[in-house]
């Protein structure tokens, strides 16, 4: 590519960042395409050599190579070998794109990243502001993005997935913008994001934002708490399958059905999944087996326990296991077994421990930012989406890149 094309190459990453926020609010599933385009643009940044960037990305992913190989191997005993193998390859490609983008956020000169990050924040702020205005006014804009919108179309649900992704971006983007001396934009983005998230129907987004900010403040005040969080995650990775099946008494069940039937459904899903983990604890049922697990498609109806005239009314209908376990740890154990949990969560925990130990990142803002962003991401991963949903993983990779950038922009501790 000629020198004359360098301005276009610089502009490509900035323009793609600007459009990312509106893109995911129009269709959260488009986050996958957004990440891939951002990775390609970052790969061809004028300040770097594409081949060298790819080599560095592959080296950084080497620690996860056994995990991806195990995914691919598990296709042999999954219910649909071709689908499982295809998913394993797609996930590996998505991880490579994420490693390229995060690597460029780590390696490119800060001056080259200022415009893209500001553009990302502007695009997300504009999209969030539009949602925060649209929903109180009836959601007509959301309806226009989803033609033909039926009478039962709920715009607050339409925006919910994007809101959940956005919640994971808030903390790393806040710190990155402050380090780039864009404090007004940092405040504006955080306010707009908060208004949008609370206007949607996504409880996951609200929990992710609240928990992330709470952990951020706690770790900032007492940095050693980050190790307690890491220890808790390690314990959950090992022990969570053993906590289920969980028996819930009739009174608790009736209260949950009346107030939050989806919470009771989650417990039932996790109990069903745990029983199947016990059947194949070492190798699991194969990648993406959750969709076809025996008994998973059995219909489920949660009925209200109240007296007449509401007695017997159905509060919620679904399946025993709709598509996935809604818990990343249990899904890995179910599909890839204990070996998959070892190959996947082992490197992940090692990476987090290294991040928390790095001297140049051992400042209160950086440690608090990593802990808060991790808490936001985990709160979603453990109760909401399937862990292999590519649009969700794409958002997590972008959040990781923002966290790395915010960390490197923070001055290292003295002495």
N, C-alpha and C positions, 0 to 999 in steps of 0.2 A: 504494500500500500504506500502510495507516494506521500511526501511531506505535505503536499497541498491538501491532503485529505485529513490531516491531523485535527483541524478545527471541527470537522464533522464527527470524527471519532470522539472528541471531547464532548461534543454536544449530545451524542447519542445516549451516553449514560445518564446525563442530566435530564434529558427529555423523557427517557424511560422511567426514571425515578419520579418525575413530576406526574406521570400518568398512572403510577402504580396504585395510589390511593383511590382515585376514581374507578380504576379497573376492578379492584376487588369489591368495591361497594356495588358495582353493577353486577358482578358475578364473582363470588369468592373463589369458585373453582378456577378462575382465570389466574389465580396467584401462581400456579405452576408455570404457565406461559410467561408471566411476568418475571419470575425468578430466572428462567432460562434465557430470556432476552437480556436481563440485567447481567447475567454471567457472561454472555457472549460479548456484550458491550464492554464489560470490565476486562475481559480477556484481551481485547484489542485496544486497550488504552494506550495512547502514544508513549507513555512513560515506561512501558514494560514490553517484554518479549513474550509472545503468546506461548511458544514451546516451553520456555522456562517456567511460566506461570502454571501450565498444565503439569509439569514435572513436580513442582512444589506441592500442588494440590494433591497429586497422587501419593506423594510421600506422607502428607498429613493424614490421608485416609488409610494408610497402610495398617494402622492399628485396628481398623475395622474390617480388614480384608477377610479374616476368618468368619466374621458375622455374615457378610454378604455371600461368601461361599457356602456357608451352612444354609442360608436362605435358599440358594439355588439348589443345593442337594436335597433339601426337604421337599422340593417339588416331586421327587420320586415317590413319596408316600402321601402326598396331598390328594384331595379328591379330584382335582383337575390339574394335571401336571403342566400342561401348556400355559394355562392362566397363571399358575404359581411361578413358573420360570419367567414368564413375561413380566410379572410384577417385580420379581427379584432384580431383573435387569433394569427395569425402569427406576426402581429405587436406588440402585447403584449409580445410574446416570444422574439422577436428581441430587444425590449426595456429592457427586463430582462437581456439578454446577454450584452447589452450595459452598463447597470447599474453595472453588475458584473465586466466588464473590467474597467470601469471608477472608480469603487469603489476600485479595487485592485491597480490601479494607485495612488489612494489617500491613501491607507492603508499600502501597502507593504513597507518594508524598501527600501530606495533609492538604496542601494547597490544591492538589488535583481532585480531592474528594469534597471540598467545601461546597461547591455548587451542586453536585449530585445530592448530598445530604440535605441541604437547604431545600432543594426541589422536592425531595421525598416528603419532607415535613410540610411544605406548602400544599402539595397534592393531597396528603392525608388530612390536613387541616380543612381544606376546602370541601373535601368529600364528607368529613365528619360534620362540618357546619351545615351542609346541605341536608344531611340526614336529620340533624337536630332540629332543623326548621321544618322539614317535610312531614315528619311523623305527627307533631302536634296539630298540623293543619290538615290531617286526614290521610297523608301518605299518597297523594295523587301522583307525585313524581315517581315513587316506587312502583305504583301500578302501571305507569306508562313504560317502565322498563321491563314489565313482565306481561306482555300482551299474549293472549287475551286474559285479563284478570277476572276470575270468577268472583261471585258474591262473597265467598268465604276466604278470599285472598287476604292475608294479613301482612301489610308492609313491614311491621315490626319484626316479623319472622323472616321476611325476605332479606332484611339487612343483618340478621343475627349472626350469621357465620362470619361475615366481614368484620363485624364488631368484635367478635371473639379474637380474630387474628390481630386486629388493631390494638386490643388490650395488651397483647404481648409486646408490641412495639413501644409502648408509652415510656417505660422507664429507660431503656437504652437510648432512645431518641432524645429524651429529656436531657440526659447527661451529655450526649454527643453535641447537642445544640448549645448547651451552656459552655462547653469547652471550645466550641467554634465562635463563641461570643455573640451568639444569636439568642440572647436571653428573652427578648420580647416574643420571638417566634416560638421558643420553647414553652413559654407560659401560654401563649395563644393555642398552640397545638394541644397541650395537656388539657386545657379547659374545653376546647371543642371536642376532643376525643371523649372526655368524661361525659359531657352532655349527650353526645351521640350514643355512647354505650348504655347509658341509663334510659335513653328513650326507646331502645330496642327491647325485644323480648328475650334477649340472651342473658340468662342468669349466669352462665359460664363467663361471659365477658365481665360482668359486674364483680364476680368473685375473683377473677384473674387480676383485675385492676386493683381491687381493695386489698387482696392478699399480697400482691406484688409490692404495693406502696407500703403496706404494713411491715413486710420483711425488710424492705429498703431502709425504713426508719430504724427498725430494731438493730440491724447489722451495722448501720452507720453509728448508732449509739454504742453498740458493744460488738466489735468486729468478730470476736471469737464465736459468736452465735452461728457464723457461716459453717463452722465445723459440725455443730449440732444438727444443722439442716442436712448436711451431707451424710452424716451418720444415720439420720432418720431415713433418708432415701435408700441407703444401702440396706438398712434393716427391712424396709418395705419391699425391696426387690426380692429378698430371700423369703420373707415371712408372709407376704400378702396372700399367696395361694393357700397357706395353712389356716388363714382366718375364716375361710369359707368351707362348706356351707354355713350360713349364719341363720339361726332360728330367731324369728321375730314374733313376739306374743300377739294375741288377737287385738288387745287394746291399742298397741303401737301401730299395728297394721291398719286398723280402722282410722286412726288419726292421720296416718300418712295418706291413705286413700282419699280422705276428705280434704286434706290440705296440700299434699304434694305427691300425687300418685306415681309420678316419674321416679321419685326417690325410692319408693318401695320396689318399683320395677327394676331399678339398678341393682338393688340387693338381690333380687331374684335372679337376674342375669348373672351376677358374679358367683352366686351359689351354684347355678347350673354349670358355669364354666369351670369352677373349681372341681366339681365332680368329674368332669372330663379330663382335667389336668391330671387327676389321680390315676386315670386309666392309662395315660401315656406320659409319665413324668419326665422321661429322659430326652426323647426325640420329638415329642409333640405330635400333632395331627397333620403337620405340613403347612407351609406358608399359605395364607388366605383361606385356611380350612374353616374359619369361623362362619363363613357364608353358607356352608353346606353341612354343618355339624349335625349328626343324627339327633332328632328331636328338637332342634333349634327353631324350626318353623311351626311348631305347635301353637295354635292360637291361644291368646291370653286375654282374659277380661277381668279387670279389677272393679268389683261392685261396692257401692256405698253401703256402709253398715247402719245408716240412720234408720229411724223408725218411719212408718208411713207418713206422708205419701212418697218419700224418696227411697224407701227400702228396695234394694235390688237394682237400683239404677246403676248403669255402668259409668264409672268415672274415667276409664281409660281402656282402650283395646290395643293390642299389639301382638307380638310373638315372644316366645320364651327367649330367643336370642336373635334380635333383629340386626342382621348384617355383621355386627362386630360387638365385642364385650364392653365397649365404652370404658375401657381401662387399659392403658398401654402396657402395664406390667403383666396383667393377667393375659392379655392377648399374646404377648411374646411367649409366656409360659405355655399357653394353650397350643399355639401353632408351632413353636420351635423348641419347646421343652426346656429342661434345665440347662442343656448345653447351649441353646440359643440365648437364654438369659445370661449365661456366663460370657458368651462371646459378644453380646450386645451391651449389657449393662456394666460389665467389668471395665472395658475400655472407656465407656462414658464416665464412670466414676473416677477413673484414673485421670482423665482429661480435666474434670472439674477440680480434682485435688491439685493438679499441677497449676491450674489457673489461680487457685487460692494461695498457692505457695510462691508464685513468681514474685520476686522482690520488686520489680519495676511496676507491678500492678497491686502492690500491697499498700494501697491508700484507702482511707475510709470511703470516699465516693465510689472508687472502682469496685471494692469488695461488696459494698452495699448494692451497687448497680447489678453486678453479676448475680448476687443472691436474690434480689428482687425480681429480676427478669426470669431466673430459673423457677422461682416460686409461681410466677404467672403462667409460665409454660406448663409446668407440672400440674397445676390446678386444672387446666384444660385437658391435658393428656390423660389424667386419671379418672375423669368423670364424663367426658363428652365424646369426642370423635374417635374413629378408628386410628390406630397408630400408623397405619400404612396409607392413609388418605393423603394423596400427593399434594393437594392444594394446602393442606394443613402443615405438612412437613416443609413445603416451600416457604411458608410464612415463618416457621421456626428458624430456617436457615438464614433468612434475611435478618431476623431479630438477632441471631448469633453474630452476624457480620456487623451490625450496628453496635452490639456490645463490645466487640473487639476494637472497633474504631474509637468508641468512647474511652476505652481503657488506654489505648496508646496515646490519646490526646491529653490524658491526665498526667501531670508532672510526676515523675518517680519520686519516692521518698528520699530525703537527704540522709547522708551518713552511711 
